[in-house]
């Protein structure tokens, strides 16, 4: 259905992470399902996040969806451009629409691109 870049890892809740850079976002599947994203509530720089825990919200014209952390660590950067213009998450979820970066201490259960694509197809 949607692209799943092979260099990323995924959660069953439709987040992605570039583990090498600690960059986290939501998948194209999630962005498509939400519709027009109008507001992002993200953790603050310096916040401790825990794998599997709710760390924010993504609000669209259709609904509000919780955002889960795929890793445990400390938030090092928030994508202010996405906060200011949340629609970038719809137009480029794997690029300019990234949400925040974490200094990763440990990961939660993550899926490969192939595993996520299979889950997404099911």
One Martini backbone bead per residue (centre of mass of N, CA, C, O) as a GRO file, in nm:
protein
  122
    1UNK     BB    1   0.063   0.059  -0.026
    2UNK     BB    2   0.321   0.173   0.111
    3UNK     BB    3   0.600   0.296   0.198
    4UNK     BB    4   0.913   0.111   0.319
    5UNK     BB    5   1.190   0.186   0.428
    6UNK     BB    6   1.465  -0.032   0.479
    7UNK     BB    7   1.644   0.153   0.696
    8UNK     BB    8   1.407   0.114   0.877
    9UNK     BB    9   1.210   0.102   1.169
   10UNK     BB   10   0.918  -0.050   1.334
   11UNK     BB   11   0.590  -0.028   1.453
   12UNK     BB   12   0.269  -0.138   1.519
   13UNK     BB   13   0.188   0.190   1.559
   14UNK     BB   14   0.340   0.355   1.311
   15UNK     BB   15   0.635   0.389   1.368
   16UNK     BB   16   0.958   0.534   1.309
   17UNK     BB   17   1.323   0.446   1.287
   18UNK     BB   18   1.648   0.585   1.292
   19UNK     BB   19   1.885   0.447   1.478
   20UNK     BB   20   2.143   0.603   1.398
   21UNK     BB   21   1.990   0.901   1.451
   22UNK     BB   22   1.710   0.893   1.628
   23UNK     BB   23   1.477   0.910   1.428
   24UNK     BB   24   1.124   1.011   1.442
   25UNK     BB   25   0.805   0.880   1.314
   26UNK     BB   26   0.550   0.846   1.084
   27UNK     BB   27   0.381   0.675   0.872
   28UNK     BB   28   0.210   0.674   0.581
   29UNK     BB   29  -0.023   0.510   0.690
   30UNK     BB   30  -0.091   0.698   0.925
   31UNK     BB   31  -0.125   0.961   0.765
   32UNK     BB   32  -0.353   0.854   0.583
   33UNK     BB   33  -0.554   0.770   0.811
   34UNK     BB   34  -0.575   1.059   0.945
   35UNK     BB   35  -0.511   1.275   0.748
   36UNK     BB   36  -0.523   1.598   0.815
   37UNK     BB   37  -0.269   1.744   0.975
   38UNK     BB   38  -0.290   2.003   1.256
   39UNK     BB   39  -0.139   1.860   1.515
   40UNK     BB   40   0.146   1.859   1.748
   41UNK     BB   41   0.245   1.650   2.027
   42UNK     BB   42   0.559   1.681   2.174
   43UNK     BB   43   0.836   1.625   2.310
   44UNK     BB   44   1.081   1.758   2.492
   45UNK     BB   45   1.372   1.867   2.531
   46UNK     BB   46   1.505   1.626   2.770
   47UNK     BB   47   1.314   1.408   2.758
   48UNK     BB   48   1.203   1.113   2.883
   49UNK     BB   49   1.180   0.799   2.714
   50UNK     BB   50   0.967   0.506   2.665
   51UNK     BB   51   0.922   0.219   2.547
   52UNK     BB   52   0.569   0.217   2.464
   53UNK     BB   53   0.508   0.504   2.533
   54UNK     BB   54   0.339   0.786   2.569
   55UNK     BB   55   0.452   1.111   2.394
   56UNK     BB   56   0.188   1.193   2.222
   57UNK     BB   57   0.020   1.376   1.949
   58UNK     BB   58  -0.202   1.333   1.663
   59UNK     BB   59  -0.383   1.575   1.480
   60UNK     BB   60  -0.685   1.568   1.297
   61UNK     BB   61  -0.976   1.603   1.120
   62UNK     BB   62  -1.064   1.307   1.235
   63UNK     BB   63  -0.835   1.274   1.476
   64UNK     BB   64  -0.674   1.125   1.763
   65UNK     BB   65  -0.332   1.019   1.811
   66UNK     BB   66  -0.112   0.831   1.955
   67UNK     BB   67   0.229   0.849   2.061
   68UNK     BB   68   0.500   0.622   2.037
   69UNK     BB   69   0.783   0.489   2.168
   70UNK     BB   70   1.049   0.288   2.031
   71UNK     BB   71   1.225   0.414   2.269
   72UNK     BB   72   1.489   0.465   2.496
   73UNK     BB   73   1.544   0.808   2.614
   74UNK     BB   74   1.657   1.128   2.488
   75UNK     BB   75   1.558   1.425   2.386
   76UNK     BB   76   1.732   1.636   2.130
   77UNK     BB   77   1.493   1.688   1.909
   78UNK     BB   78   1.266   1.909   1.736
   79UNK     BB   79   1.042   1.955   1.469
   80UNK     BB   80   0.945   2.270   1.418
   81UNK     BB   81   0.834   2.263   1.128
   82UNK     BB   82   0.610   2.052   1.197
   83UNK     BB   83   0.470   2.211   1.418
   84UNK     BB   84   0.408   2.463   1.233
   85UNK     BB   85   0.363   2.232   0.976
   86UNK     BB   86   0.194   1.938   0.986
   87UNK     BB   87   0.150   1.864   0.674
   88UNK     BB   88   0.438   1.741   0.626
   89UNK     BB   89   0.360   1.457   0.725
   90UNK     BB   90   0.187   1.391   0.477
   91UNK     BB   91   0.398   1.465   0.238
   92UNK     BB   92   0.678   1.370   0.437
   93UNK     BB   93   0.718   1.126   0.665
   94UNK     BB   94   1.039   1.034   0.586
   95UNK     BB   95   1.136   1.336   0.605
   96UNK     BB   96   1.036   1.645   0.684
   97UNK     BB   97   0.818   1.478   0.891
   98UNK     BB   98   0.970   1.452   1.120
   99UNK     BB   99   0.966   1.477   1.481
  100UNK     BB  100   1.216   1.334   1.647
  101UNK     BB  101   1.502   1.304   1.868
  102UNK     BB  102   1.712   1.033   2.006
  103UNK     BB  103   1.895   0.914   2.267
  104UNK     BB  104   1.972   0.588   2.261
  105UNK     BB  105   1.946   0.314   2.492
  106UNK     BB  106   1.680   0.156   2.391
  107UNK     BB  107   1.468  -0.087   2.254
  108UNK     BB  108   1.197  -0.197   2.132
  109UNK     BB  109   0.976  -0.346   1.945
  110UNK     BB  110   1.089  -0.419   1.617
  111UNK     BB  111   1.054  -0.372   1.267
  112UNK     BB  112   1.088  -0.446   0.966
  113UNK     BB  113   0.993  -0.361   0.659
  114UNK     BB  114   0.873  -0.641   0.596
  115UNK     BB  115   0.706  -0.675   0.855
  116UNK     BB  116   0.541  -0.415   0.825
  117UNK     BB  117   0.418  -0.473   0.546
  118UNK     BB  118   0.268  -0.727   0.642
  119UNK     BB  119   0.100  -0.586   0.859
  120UNK     BB  120  -0.024  -0.368   0.671
  121UNK     BB  121  -0.167  -0.582   0.476
  122UNK     BB  122  -0.343  -0.723   0.724
   0.00000   0.00000   0.00000
